[in-house]
């Protein structure tokens, strides 16, 4: 078994994978939208589980899908491709913080100030513009996604490609736990969420995200199968380092 490159050879020379760009685009779009939603609203389902109210930030509705796409990236294209996409998402998050920060410090137009105003902007998008939600998202996302990808990559080799459902759910249990603890912890430290919500948000985020992963497993199976067929690749990361600090834009030596 050998690790496949980010580019595959075809009859006309070197060609890109057919769907890697699309998977990357969906991954980054979900990541960006979930971060805006996290700052915009806290949801409350109106009931409790084990005495803990089921309240969570709006981004929790979308963010679990990034782990589904992350699973597909690692399963089909390998850790190197996944690492490259994770760093792409990281860069987009940094750029989004820069845009919202600039919007926050620039003066508002008079009519806009009368019906909306800077106070409303800060209340809803303050996390995105002050950096609190972005710092939490950056570190939580970075640590969680790399944990998920690394665990899935190594489990695939150890299990010789069998039982995809065990690998996707198992890696998600690790990645989502890391992400939820880091994200909610840093968001609470920076004042985006109150500390009284810490336990509730960690529990509900983790439970909800892992539940979504389980429910999406049949679709993950189907998507992985179709992508492998279309791309003509099934990557095993033999000899590939799991060092996250290699961006993927520089060719990596493999054994």
Residue frames relative to the residue before (quaternion, step in Angstrom):
aa qw qx qy qz dx dy dz
X 1.0000 0.0000 0.0000 0.0000 0.00 0.00 0.00
X 0.0498 -0.8066 0.5890 -0.0029 3.58 -0.92 0.89
X 0.5154 -0.6332 0.4817 0.3184 3.51 -1.18 0.58
X 0.3582 -0.7427 0.5253 0.2098 3.55 -0.87 0.95
X 0.4958 -0.6614 0.4698 0.3098 3.60 -1.08 0.63
X 0.6335 -0.5160 0.3989 0.4163 3.56 -1.28 0.13
X 0.7489 0.2585 -0.1735 0.5850 3.56 1.21 -0.34
X 0.2350 -0.7788 0.5676 0.1269 3.55 -1.01 0.78
X 0.4703 -0.6811 0.4862 0.2802 3.56 -1.08 0.70
X 0.0582 -0.7929 0.6065 0.0108 3.55 -0.97 0.87
X 0.7500 -0.4034 0.2735 0.4471 3.53 -1.31 -0.02
X 0.7409 0.3841 -0.2133 0.5079 3.57 1.11 -0.64
X 0.7235 -0.3852 0.2388 0.5207 3.55 1.20 0.44
X 0.7613 -0.3366 0.2673 0.4855 3.56 -1.12 -0.69
X 0.0125 -0.8056 0.5914 -0.0342 3.58 -0.74 1.05
X 0.5186 -0.6289 0.4780 0.3272 3.54 -1.16 0.55
X 0.5905 -0.5153 0.4644 0.4125 3.52 -1.29 0.32
X 0.5868 -0.6354 0.3801 0.3278 3.57 -1.02 0.75
X 0.8412 0.2167 -0.0577 0.4921 3.57 0.86 -0.97
X 0.3948 0.7354 -0.4790 0.2718 3.60 1.20 0.09
X 0.6476 0.5224 -0.3226 0.4512 3.60 0.96 -0.81
X 0.6617 0.5061 -0.3084 0.4592 3.59 0.99 -0.83
X 0.6399 0.5106 -0.3212 0.4761 3.57 0.98 -0.84
X 0.6352 0.5286 -0.3170 0.4654 3.57 1.02 -0.82
X 0.6584 0.5233 -0.3079 0.4449 3.59 0.92 -0.93
X 0.6637 0.4891 -0.3017 0.4788 3.59 0.93 -0.88
X 0.6259 0.5506 -0.3272 0.4450 3.56 0.98 -0.86
X 0.7130 0.4491 -0.2601 0.4714 3.59 0.78 -1.02
X 0.6337 0.5335 -0.3358 0.4484 3.62 1.00 -0.78
X 0.6511 0.5027 -0.3075 0.4784 3.59 0.95 -0.87
X 0.6390 0.5367 -0.3215 0.4474 3.56 0.97 -0.85
X 0.6969 0.4754 -0.2764 0.4604 3.58 0.84 -0.98
X 0.6737 0.4938 -0.3034 0.4585 3.60 0.88 -0.90
X 0.6547 0.5193 -0.3233 0.4441 3.58 0.96 -0.80
X 0.6467 0.5163 -0.3277 0.4558 3.59 1.07 -0.64
X 0.6213 0.5064 -0.3381 0.4932 3.59 1.06 -0.68
X 0.6682 0.5078 -0.2957 0.4563 3.59 0.92 -0.92
X 0.6119 0.5621 -0.3497 0.4328 3.60 1.08 -0.70
X 0.6973 0.4525 -0.2620 0.4903 3.56 1.03 -0.78
X 0.6673 0.5712 -0.2973 0.3742 3.57 1.06 -0.79
X 0.8410 -0.0528 0.0964 0.5298 3.61 0.87 -0.85
X 0.2517 -0.7055 0.6405 0.1692 3.54 -1.23 0.68
X 0.2318 -0.7935 0.5526 0.1064 3.57 -0.76 1.05
X 0.1044 -0.7699 0.6272 0.0542 3.57 -1.18 0.64
X 0.3226 -0.7837 0.5021 0.1724 3.58 -0.53 1.18
X 0.5246 -0.6953 0.3752 0.3172 3.56 1.26 -0.09
X 0.7519 0.2548 -0.2140 0.5691 3.60 1.22 0.25
X 0.4090 -0.7213 0.5189 0.2078 3.53 -1.30 0.37
X 0.1791 -0.7434 0.6327 0.1220 3.53 -1.33 0.41
X 0.8189 -0.0350 -0.0493 0.5707 3.56 -0.58 1.21
X 0.7034 -0.4847 0.2509 0.4553 3.56 1.09 0.79
X 0.6300 0.5053 -0.3392 0.4825 3.60 1.28 0.05
X 0.4317 -0.7059 0.4924 0.2699 3.62 -0.67 1.06
X 0.3746 -0.7228 0.5364 0.2226 3.56 -0.97 0.86
X 0.2470 0.7319 -0.5800 0.2585 3.51 0.17 1.41
X 0.0960 0.7966 -0.5896 0.0926 3.57 -0.95 0.83
X 0.5863 -0.5793 0.4280 0.3709 3.55 -1.24 0.45
X 0.6635 -0.5622 0.3399 0.3580 3.55 -1.19 0.67
X 0.6122 0.5856 -0.3489 0.4007 3.57 1.09 -0.62
X 0.5437 0.6390 -0.3907 0.3787 3.57 1.21 -0.46
X 0.5790 0.5950 -0.3742 0.4132 3.59 1.17 -0.50
X 0.7793 0.3459 -0.1587 0.4979 3.57 1.03 -0.81
X 0.6254 0.6241 -0.3499 0.3113 3.56 0.89 -0.95
X 0.6007 0.5703 -0.3915 0.4008 3.66 0.94 -0.64
X 0.5929 0.5821 -0.3685 0.4169 3.59 1.12 -0.57
X 0.5843 0.5702 -0.3836 0.4316 3.60 1.14 -0.50
X 0.6350 0.5123 -0.3299 0.4748 3.59 1.14 -0.58
X 0.5938 0.5441 -0.3616 0.4697 3.57 1.12 -0.59
X 0.6804 0.4609 -0.2796 0.4964 3.57 0.93 -0.91
X 0.6133 0.5443 -0.3431 0.4582 3.56 1.11 -0.66
X 0.6243 0.5284 -0.3255 0.4744 3.57 1.07 -0.77
X 0.6578 0.5116 -0.3077 0.4592 3.57 0.95 -0.88
X 0.6394 0.5353 -0.3273 0.4444 3.57 0.96 -0.85
X 0.7115 0.4473 -0.2625 0.4741 3.57 0.84 -0.96
X 0.6705 0.5184 -0.2975 0.4394 3.57 0.92 -0.92
X 0.7643 0.3689 -0.1955 0.4915 3.58 0.86 -0.95
X 0.8229 0.2818 -0.1107 0.4808 3.57 0.69 -1.13
X 0.5320 -0.6594 0.3882 0.3626 3.58 1.23 -0.29
X 0.7077 -0.4917 0.3199 0.3938 3.53 -1.34 0.35
X 0.6317 0.5518 -0.3532 0.4143 3.60 0.96 -0.75
X 0.6583 0.4832 -0.3032 0.4912 3.59 0.98 -0.83
X 0.6387 0.5277 -0.3188 0.4603 3.57 0.99 -0.86
X 0.6406 0.5319 -0.3179 0.4534 3.57 0.96 -0.88
X 0.6479 0.5224 -0.3118 0.4584 3.55 0.97 -0.86
X 0.6794 0.4829 -0.2857 0.4728 3.58 0.95 -0.89
X 0.6144 0.5424 -0.3464 0.4565 3.60 1.02 -0.75
X 0.6702 0.4782 -0.2939 0.4856 3.58 0.95 -0.82
X 0.5962 0.5458 -0.3601 0.4658 3.60 1.10 -0.60
X 0.6621 0.4953 -0.2957 0.4784 3.57 0.96 -0.89
X 0.6144 0.5492 -0.3344 0.4573 3.55 1.05 -0.77
X 0.6628 0.5081 -0.2972 0.4628 3.58 0.95 -0.90
X 0.6486 0.5160 -0.3159 0.4619 3.59 0.98 -0.84
X 0.6354 0.5262 -0.3312 0.4580 3.59 1.01 -0.75
X 0.6363 0.5166 -0.3226 0.4734 3.57 1.00 -0.82
X 0.6570 0.5036 -0.3074 0.4693 3.60 0.95 -0.86
X 0.6435 0.5220 -0.3303 0.4520 3.61 0.98 -0.78
X 0.6149 0.5288 -0.3455 0.4722 3.57 1.03 -0.73
X 0.6464 0.5329 -0.3191 0.4431 3.59 0.95 -0.87
X 0.6583 0.5080 -0.3078 0.4624 3.59 0.98 -0.85
X 0.7024 0.4560 -0.2786 0.4703 3.61 0.82 -0.95
X 0.6070 0.5406 -0.3527 0.4635 3.58 1.10 -0.62
X 0.6513 0.5098 -0.3071 0.4708 3.57 0.98 -0.87
X 0.6433 0.5175 -0.3214 0.4638 3.60 0.97 -0.82
X 0.6550 0.5359 -0.3146 0.4300 3.57 1.02 -0.78
X 0.7497 0.4164 -0.2328 0.4586 3.59 0.87 -0.87
X 0.6008 0.5474 -0.3747 0.4461 3.61 1.19 -0.37
X 0.5422 -0.6446 0.4250 0.3315 3.63 -1.00 0.76
X 0.4172 -0.7135 0.5117 0.2348 3.56 -1.06 0.80
X 0.5463 -0.6043 0.4711 0.3382 3.56 -1.19 0.60
X 0.6402 -0.5974 0.3276 0.3549 3.59 -1.02 0.87
X 0.6793 0.4794 -0.3065 0.4635 3.63 0.82 -0.92
X 0.6389 0.5216 -0.3246 0.4630 3.59 0.99 -0.81
X 0.6392 0.5305 -0.3245 0.4523 3.59 0.99 -0.84
X 0.6633 0.5358 -0.3078 0.4222 3.61 1.07 -0.73
X 0.7899 0.3012 -0.1747 0.5048 3.59 0.99 -0.74
X 0.7565 0.2378 -0.1754 0.5834 3.59 1.23 -0.24
X 0.0625 -0.8667 0.4887 0.0779 3.56 0.40 -1.23
X 0.6664 -0.5345 0.3674 0.3678 3.48 -1.32 0.45
X 0.6036 0.5689 -0.3625 0.4250 3.59 1.10 -0.67
X 0.6615 0.4884 -0.2989 0.4843 3.58 1.00 -0.85
X 0.6211 0.5423 -0.3344 0.4563 3.57 1.02 -0.81
X 0.6850 0.4838 -0.2826 0.4657 3.56 0.91 -0.95
X 0.6476 0.5351 -0.3231 0.4357 3.58 1.02 -0.79
X 0.7584 0.3797 -0.2003 0.4904 3.59 0.95 -0.87
X 0.8158 0.2007 -0.0780 0.5368 3.57 0.85 -0.95
X 0.2944 0.7912 -0.4913 0.2144 3.56 1.23 0.35
X 0.6306 0.5440 -0.3346 0.4410 3.56 1.03 -0.77
X 0.6800 0.4829 -0.2837 0.4732 3.56 1.00 -0.84
X 0.7401 0.4267 -0.2334 0.4644 3.58 1.02 -0.75
X 0.6992 0.4467 -0.2843 0.4805 3.59 1.11 -0.53
X 0.5524 -0.6457 0.3686 0.3768 3.54 1.26 -0.28
X 0.4936 0.6894 -0.4257 0.3160 3.60 1.21 -0.27
X 0.7186 0.4262 -0.2562 0.4862 3.55 0.78 -1.03
X 0.6440 0.5271 -0.3244 0.4496 3.56 1.09 -0.71
X 0.6320 0.5176 -0.3335 0.4706 3.59 0.99 -0.81
X 0.6586 0.4974 -0.3029 0.4766 3.57 0.95 -0.90
X 0.6766 0.4977 -0.2890 0.4593 3.56 0.93 -0.92
X 0.6416 0.5437 -0.3246 0.4329 3.56 0.93 -0.91
X 0.7348 0.4192 -0.2399 0.4762 3.57 0.75 -1.05
X 0.6538 0.5064 -0.3152 0.4656 3.58 0.98 -0.83
X 0.6642 0.5029 -0.2858 0.4736 3.54 0.93 -0.96
X 0.6770 0.5105 -0.2953 0.4403 3.58 0.83 -1.03
X 0.7144 0.4430 -0.2559 0.4774 3.57 0.82 -0.99
X 0.6782 0.5056 -0.2907 0.4472 3.58 0.97 -0.86
X 0.6902 0.4813 -0.2892 0.4564 3.57 0.86 -0.95
X 0.6699 0.4789 -0.3136 0.4727 3.58 0.95 -0.79
X 0.6093 0.5321 -0.3535 0.4698 3.60 1.07 -0.64
X 0.6546 0.5197 -0.2991 0.4604 3.56 0.95 -0.94
X 0.6990 0.4824 -0.2720 0.4524 3.57 0.83 -1.01
X 0.6684 0.5071 -0.3034 0.4518 3.58 0.94 -0.90
X 0.6579 0.5021 -0.3117 0.4667 3.58 0.94 -0.88
X 0.6622 0.5056 -0.3062 0.4606 3.59 0.92 -0.91
X 0.6383 0.5476 -0.3170 0.4385 3.57 1.00 -0.88
X 0.7200 0.4334 -0.2539 0.4789 3.56 0.84 -0.97
X 0.6212 0.5390 -0.3446 0.4525 3.61 1.04 -0.68
X 0.6171 0.5552 -0.3488 0.4350 3.59 1.05 -0.73
X 0.6639 0.4862 -0.3010 0.4819 3.58 0.99 -0.83
X 0.6809 0.5014 -0.2919 0.4469 3.58 0.86 -0.97
X 0.7488 0.3694 -0.1996 0.5128 3.58 1.03 -0.81
X 0.4032 -0.7558 0.4379 0.2728 3.58 1.34 0.18
X 0.7252 -0.4819 0.2354 0.4318 3.53 0.98 0.93
X 0.5513 0.6248 -0.3951 0.3869 3.59 1.24 0.02
X 0.8471 0.2182 -0.1417 0.4634 3.54 -1.40 0.29
X 0.0806 -0.8384 0.5391 -0.0003 3.54 0.56 1.21
X 0.6328 0.5588 -0.3405 0.4138 3.59 0.99 -0.79
X 0.6313 0.5157 -0.3342 0.4731 3.59 1.04 -0.70
X 0.6825 0.5002 -0.2845 0.4506 3.56 0.95 -0.88
X 0.6863 0.4716 -0.3013 0.4646 3.61 0.89 -0.86
X 0.6848 0.4612 -0.2939 0.4816 3.59 0.92 -0.86
X 0.6540 0.5252 -0.3181 0.4420 3.59 0.93 -0.86
X 0.6837 0.4701 -0.2920 0.4757 3.58 0.90 -0.87
X 0.6350 0.5323 -0.3267 0.4547 3.57 1.09 -0.70
X 0.6060 0.5574 -0.3555 0.4423 3.60 1.01 -0.76
X 0.6730 0.4690 -0.2865 0.4950 3.58 1.05 -0.78
X 0.7112 0.4867 -0.2708 0.4289 3.58 0.71 -1.09
X 0.6911 0.4787 -0.2876 0.4588 3.57 0.90 -0.92
X 0.6109 0.5366 -0.3584 0.4587 3.60 1.07 -0.62
X 0.6463 0.5057 -0.3103 0.4798 3.57 0.95 -0.89
X 0.6800 0.5049 -0.2914 0.4448 3.56 0.83 -1.00
X 0.6836 0.5013 -0.2993 0.4381 3.59 0.81 -0.99
X 0.6714 0.4975 -0.3032 0.4580 3.59 0.89 -0.89
X 0.6951 0.4666 -0.2777 0.4713 3.58 0.88 -0.95
X 0.6722 0.5164 -0.3038 0.4349 3.58 0.86 -0.97
X 0.7207 0.4269 -0.2619 0.4793 3.59 0.69 -1.05
X 0.6291 0.5512 -0.3386 0.4309 3.60 1.00 -0.77
X 0.7142 0.4323 -0.2603 0.4850 3.59 0.81 -0.98
X 0.6248 0.5296 -0.3418 0.4607 3.60 1.03 -0.73
X 0.6479 0.4948 -0.3144 0.4864 3.61 1.07 -0.67
X 0.6366 0.5356 -0.3223 0.4516 3.59 1.01 -0.81
X 0.7424 0.4000 -0.2157 0.4922 3.59 1.01 -0.82
X 0.5958 -0.6371 0.3388 0.3528 3.60 1.26 0.22
X 0.4196 0.6949 -0.4858 0.3241 3.61 1.20 0.17
X 0.7703 0.1218 -0.0658 0.6225 3.58 1.02 -0.85
X 0.4801 -0.6407 0.5082 0.3172 3.56 -1.18 0.53
X 0.5863 -0.6057 0.4040 0.3551 3.59 -1.10 0.69
X 0.5769 0.5927 -0.3857 0.4087 3.57 1.17 -0.46
X 0.6783 0.4742 -0.2855 0.4832 3.59 1.26 -0.35
X 0.4041 0.7647 -0.4520 0.2184 3.60 1.27 -0.22
X 0.7143 0.4544 -0.2667 0.4607 3.59 0.69 -1.10
X 0.6532 0.5229 -0.3099 0.4515 3.55 0.97 -0.89
X 0.7022 0.4755 -0.2760 0.4524 3.58 0.84 -0.98
X 0.6393 0.5095 -0.3364 0.4674 3.61 0.97 -0.79
X 0.6850 0.4945 -0.2897 0.4497 3.58 0.83 -0.99
X 0.7186 0.4451 -0.2647 0.4641 3.57 0.76 -1.03
X 0.6144 0.5390 -0.3488 0.4586 3.60 1.03 -0.74
X 0.6921 0.4842 -0.2771 0.4579 3.56 0.83 -1.04
X 0.6704 0.5032 -0.2961 0.4579 3.57 0.88 -0.96
X 0.6890 0.4898 -0.2872 0.4505 3.56 0.84 -1.00
X 0.6788 0.5027 -0.2982 0.4446 3.58 0.88 -0.98
X 0.6799 0.4794 -0.2969 0.4688 3.58 0.91 -0.86
X 0.6134 0.5413 -0.3440 0.4609 3.58 1.10 -0.68
X 0.6315 0.5256 -0.3252 0.4681 3.58 1.00 -0.84
X 0.6364 0.5331 -0.3246 0.4531 3.59 0.97 -0.86
X 0.6594 0.4992 -0.3090 0.4696 3.58 0.93 -0.89
X 0.6818 0.4925 -0.2900 0.4566 3.59 0.88 -0.93
X 0.6989 0.4697 -0.2640 0.4704 3.58 1.10 -0.70
X 0.4061 0.7574 -0.4489 0.2448 3.61 1.25 -0.18
X 0.6555 0.4947 -0.3465 0.4534 3.67 0.82 -0.77
X 0.6697 0.4832 -0.3015 0.4765 3.61 0.98 -0.81
X 0.6054 0.5442 -0.3493 0.4641 3.58 1.13 -0.67
X 0.6171 0.5407 -0.3259 0.4697 3.58 1.02 -0.85
X 0.6928 0.4870 -0.2768 0.4541 3.57 0.81 -1.07
X 0.6787 0.4946 -0.2947 0.4559 3.58 0.88 -0.96
X 0.6453 0.5150 -0.3229 0.4627 3.60 0.97 -0.83
X 0.6515 0.5196 -0.3113 0.4568 3.57 0.96 -0.89
X 0.6855 0.4869 -0.2836 0.4611 3.59 0.87 -0.99
X 0.6598 0.5085 -0.3125 0.4566 3.59 0.96 -0.84
X 0.6448 0.5175 -0.3230 0.4605 3.58 0.96 -0.84
X 0.6477 0.5077 -0.3154 0.4725 3.56 1.02 -0.78
X 0.7007 0.4833 -0.2755 0.4468 3.57 0.84 -1.00
X 0.7389 0.4118 -0.2240 0.4840 3.57 0.97 -0.87
X 0.3216 -0.7616 0.4987 0.2603 3.58 1.18 -0.48
X 0.6304 0.5071 -0.3229 0.4911 3.56 1.07 0.78
X 0.0345 0.7434 -0.6679 0.0088 3.54 -1.21 0.64
X 0.1664 -0.8713 0.4584 0.0545 3.55 0.10 1.36
X 0.0915 -0.7301 0.6755 0.0483 3.52 -1.10 0.91
X 0.3485 -0.7899 0.4747 0.1710 3.58 -0.62 1.15
X 0.1264 0.7981 -0.5703 0.1477 3.55 0.72 1.09
X 0.8368 0.1508 -0.1351 0.5087 3.57 -0.75 1.07
X 0.5595 0.5930 -0.3908 0.4272 3.58 1.27 0.14
X 0.3976 -0.7184 0.5193 0.2371 3.59 -0.79 0.99
X 0.3530 -0.7327 0.5446 0.2048 3.56 -1.11 0.70
X 0.2964 0.7622 -0.5119 0.2631 3.56 1.20 0.49
X 0.3077 -0.7947 0.4901 0.1833 3.65 -0.45 1.13
X 0.6323 0.5834 -0.3260 0.3918 3.59 1.19 -0.42
X 0.5334 0.5221 -0.4374 0.5015 3.55 1.29 0.31
X 0.3799 -0.7880 0.4380 0.2070 3.56 -0.37 1.24
X 0.4958 -0.6476 0.4490 0.3650 3.58 1.08 -0.61
X 0.6005 0.5612 -0.3671 0.4356 3.58 1.25 -0.18
X 0.6795 0.3847 -0.2753 0.5608 3.56 1.33 -0.16
X 0.5171 -0.6610 0.4367 0.3240 3.56 -0.82 0.94
X 0.2665 -0.7846 0.5491 0.1091 3.55 -0.86 1.06
X 0.3886 -0.6970 0.5474 0.2520 3.54 -1.00 0.78
X 0.0775 -0.7843 0.6143 0.0393 3.56 -1.00 0.84
X 0.4809 -0.6735 0.4797 0.2915 3.52 -1.14 0.63
